[in-house]
């Protein structure tokens, strides 16, 4: 189970270049402490000195980003990185480097998905059509029914089908939405087994970006090396 869980993680591959060894060690330690069930930060290499061609080659073959802390990159090397699609990011402050990695991690997290009900309709009549299938003549009981709504068809309190609206009409015209208290005609995509008295519940999903809760980084050693 642990192996399966690990294989499902999203990897963030990094190469770290710093001005002194102390900075490299602290940055590696801080990145290693960024643990999450869904995301793994992998430092493929950390070394002292400017970004060189071999760093770009490694980053290119491993789909990694190069984090340059207090070091420079020669114009020739940067052009080679651009040609190979390798991103080189420069940082002067440890917090900014760690915040960047945290932001990348958050961007790769699957969002929280919240369902919210948009309305209910009751099927009052059924019209048969050889072209579109059964058309439900409905009354909107509450909320608003939209053309692109997802739906659940319930019968005697039991969900018998879940899908999407195929078409929505208000009298003889196509409608984008129909509000509470109005009648409408609708079809259910790929489903015809409807009955008078069925209740259609429409709903939608809202995606919310997730935030990471990570411990505060320890930066004293990096500040000492800078002095």
N, C-alpha and C positions, 0 to 999 in steps of 0.2 A: 504493500500500500504506500509506503514511503517513496518507493521508486516511481510509482505512478504519479503521486502528488508532485514530486520533483520534476517529472517530465512535462507536467502541465504548466510549469512556471514560465513567465516571460523573462527573458534575459536582457539585461542592459550591460553591454560590453564597453569597458573603458580602458584607456591607456593614460597613465598619469606621468607627467614630466614636471619636475620641480627643480628649484635652484640648489637646495641642499638636501642631504639624506634625511635629516630630521623631519623636514616637511613631508617628504615622501612617505615616511613611516606613519606619521600622524594621519595624513589623508587616507592612506590605505586602511588604517584602523577604524577611522570614522565611517568610511564607506562600507567596511565589513560589518559594522554595527547596524546598518540600515537593513533590517530583516523584515521580510513580509512573506505571507503564505503564497502570494500570487506573483511576486516580483523578486528576481535575484539580481543584485548588483555584482558584476564580475569584473575585478581589476585584472586584466590580462597581463599587464606589465606596469611597473612603476620604477622610474629611474631618474637620475640626476642629469641635467644638461638640456640643451636646446632640442626642439623637435627636429628629427633628421629623417632622411628618406626611409630608413628601415622601420621607423615608427609608422610612417604613412603606409608602407607595404603591409605591416601587420594589421593595422586598423582596417585597411581595405579588404583583406582576406577574411577578417573576423567580424566585419560589420560593427566596428567599434568607433567611439568618439574619443578624440584626444583632448585631455584636460591639461592645459599648460599653466602651471602656477609659478609666477615670477620668472618665467623664461620666455625667450623669443623664438621666432621661427623665420628662417631665411626666406626671402622672396621666392627663390627657386623651389624650395620645399613646399611652400604654401601653394604655388601654382600646380605642383604635382598632386597635392592633396585635393585641390579643386577639380583637377582632371579626373581623379579617381573617386570623386564624390565623398571624400573624407572630411569630416567637420573638425576643425581645430578651434577650441574655445580657450580664451585667455582669462585668467583670474589673478587678482591681487589680494583678495581677502578670502579667507577660508570659508566664512559663513556664506558668501556668495556662491562659491563652488558647491557647497553642500546643499544650499537651497536650490541650485540648478538641478542637481541630481534628484532631489526630492520631488521637484516639479515634473521631471521626466517620469519618475515612478508613478506619480499621481495620474499623469496623462495616459499611462498604460493600464491603469486599473479599470476593470469593467465597471460601468456606472451602476448605481443603485436604481432599480426600476420600480416605480410606484404605480399601481393601477388606480384609476379613479373612474367612477361611474358617471356617465354623461346624461343618461336618460332611460326611460322605460316606455314601451308602447305595447298595446294589447291588440291582437289580431281580431278584428270584428267580422271581416268577410274574406273570402278567398275567390280570386278571379283566375281562371285557367287560361293560359296563353300558349299556343303551339310554338311561338317564337322565343318567349322569355321564360316559360315555365310558370309555376304558380306565383301569382302576385298577391301579397298580403295587403288587404285594406285595413289600415290601422288607425288608432287614436293614440296620440302622444299623451301619456299619463303625467309625466314630469320631465323636467330637463329639456335638452335639445338633442335631436337626432341629426347627425351629419352624414353626408354622402360617403365619407371615408371611414365611418365608424367600424370598429370591431364589435362583435355581438355575441351574446349567448342566448340561445332559444330555450326557454324553460316551459315545462308542461307539468302541471300539478306539483310545482315546487322542485322538480327535478330537471337538471340541465340535460337536454337531449342532443344539442349541437352547439358547436362554437366555431365561428367563422367571421366573415365580413359581409357588409351590405353589397349587393350586386348593383342595384339601382334604387333611386329615391325620387319620387314624384309628388308634387303638390297639385292636386286636380290633374290637369293634362300636361303640366310643364315639369321639366326636370328641375330638381331643387338641390341646392347645396346643403340646406339644413331646414328642419321643421321644428317649431317650438311647441312647448306644452299647450294643450288645449286644441291643437289643430289636427286635422286628419291628413293622412298621407298614404301613398301606396309604395310598397317596397318589395324587392326580391332579395333573396339570400343567395349569394354566390355558391354554386355547386350544391344546392340543397333545396328540395321541393316538398319534403314531408312535413308540411305545416298544417296546423289545425286551428279552427276558431277557438278563441280563449287562450291560445298560447301567449306568453309574455316574452317580449324581446328586450333584453337589457343591453344597452350599448355602453362601451367603455373605451378608454384610451390609456396609454402608458406615458409616464413622465420620467425622463432620465435625469438623474442628479449626479454630478461628478463627486467622486469620493475623495476624502482627504486622508493623508497619512498622519499618524501620531507616532513621531519618532522622538527619542531622547535628545536633549540638547547636546550639541557637540562640545568636546573639550578642546580648547584652542590655545592653551597656554604655551605648549611646546612650540607650536608654529610661530607664535608671537616672539618667543625667545630667539628662534633661528633668524627671524627677520632683523633683529637688533644686532 
